Amino acid sequence: MHALVKDFFDKRVISTDIDMNKPLHNAILYLEESNSVLNKMVEKNIGKLEENVPWSTMHDMYKRSYDHLCGVLSLFIIGQLQSSEALCRTAIESSVNLHYVSLDNSMDKLIAYFKDYIQAERKQNVNWEKSIDNSSYDSESKEFHRKKIEGKNKALDKYEEMLQQSLSLANIDYDSNTTRWPNIFERFRDIDHEVSYRTVYMALCSQAHNDPEDILNNIMTRVIANVDGLEKANFIEQYQFSLYMVLTCLNFHILASAMYIAKFEIKTKKLMDIYKKSTKILIEFTDNMERTITQHITAKEVV
């Protein structure tokens, strides 16, 4: 076990006394290597980076993406496969956001990101209040909710005020920015990953929305006759698919990390070398998936 991988386990108080395959080991290794490389780049170039207004927020986005990947891997290691998949959706969207913001005018896109969130929350508050007005709650409960809505609206006002004032110090007009924050499909498309949206992201949405696919597969293993090993093959398929999604999320994260740091004209060769290694294990794993599953299934001879 590589020292970086062991450190990952130790920080999360996860026992290292587990059987770990090569793709999983390398996924942890490449995540930790890329994080170490990027943080060293930031430390080396901190003076240059701090001169760029979007940098601190983009670094926050990077750290959020990294933390999500740590969560995805931790859940997978302890055998919570479906939960790991559900978090993969959040992790991959976090990477897509960072990648997208790193293209073209990052400041305009960040302002659009903030405005889109604030607008959505204000709309949610309006709908929340309508639901309270139309509910059968007693007057005391309704008043409790209305105070919460009022408090949330005040918090949103403070967010906007803070953004307006802090950006004005850098001669950036928050209010005049009309850049639109695109939907998730458009963000995938704009970073040239439209096919990944149709395949990987939509599959992850299925798990996040608790669709019945896993339950249907369990039913299939109970009702199909004349087949041995189907239950084991079903579990292996679940494991393989979950690990495939973990490796895919890692791939998105490392590429987004490279795009983010390249935005500030910092050389990304070391990060791209790790990205190539993460791509290689993803391709190798994908090539072996079907064979690993089908070798456990045999048909019984019907007499």
Helices and strands as residue ranges (DSSP letters): H 3-11, H 22-44, H 46-50, H 55-77, H 81-101, H 106-134, H 139-168, H 184-190, H 194-196, I 197-201, H 202-208, H 213-223, E 227-228, H 230-262, H 269-294, E 298-299
